Amino acid sequence: MDILDLFYKGGPAMWPLLVLSILSLSVIFERLWFWLRILTQEKQIVDRILDAAQDNWEVAADIASRASHQPVGRFLYAPLRLTKNDAETFRLALEATAEDELAGMRRGEKLLEAVIALAPLLGLLGTVLGLIRALRAIRIGDLGTESTAGVTTGIGESLIATATGLIVAIISLAFYRLFQSFVVNQVKVFRKAGNEMELLYRQSPPDFSNRTSAIVRDNFTPPRKPGKTRLSEPPEPPNSPEQ
């Protein structure tokens, strides 16, 4: 049977189900591309930053800055770009950045939750409306005659909407759980990388003050004090002719 024929036979509930399926697929494809880029580069970025931090914090900060297009790169770069050196600030920078990054990773989950909840209900509504149309065409005097043969066909067609709603909800639920497992795994990765970075920090804290002061000295020209400006000496007057 043709898909378009099934769609039209499903009744008016098929149109909102079509909209929900398009929204769900758009979120699924966008999140799949997002997670594919993260999971293929994440471990390499973490290893490079932590290895560099054991020897030189400035090199680690440079690597993290160049990896800031990745969530884990931004997470590890957050405490390294600060000039104040204390353990509490270091930890707060990691925790605040981790919350922001994990919130961004959950983007689209609310939409998938809405599709999972609404799709079966819309499918059931379409079936109920189809049954109402089919049963309304039955007359008591026509029971058992050939005129009621099309009623069973109408009842079968009304179930198309329910099947469609269940399919949309099942697919959305499967990817929703998959994306949630990715987020849970990222929590573990962030926690492990952050703990290792903090341990390295406590063993040998970075000192970015020299780098900052050098930049300030190179770009800062102290103003002259008022009243101390040296003027050029006036030229000597020409020798007057001898009288």
Salt bridges, closest charged atoms under 4 A:
ASP5 OD2 - LYS9 NZ 3.31
GLU30 OE1 - ARG31 NE 2.73
GLU30 OE2 - ARG107 NH2 2.88
ASP47 OD2 - LYS43 NZ 3.10
ASP62 OD2 - ARG66 NE 3.16
ASP86 OD2 - LYS84 NZ 3.95
GLU95 OE2 - ARG91 NH1 3.82
GLU101 OE2 - ARG74 NE 2.83
GLU113 OE1 - LYS110 NZ 3.95
GLU157 OE2 - LYS9 NZ 3.67
GLU198 OE2 - ARG91 NH2 2.94
GLU198 OE2 - ARG202 NH2 3.03
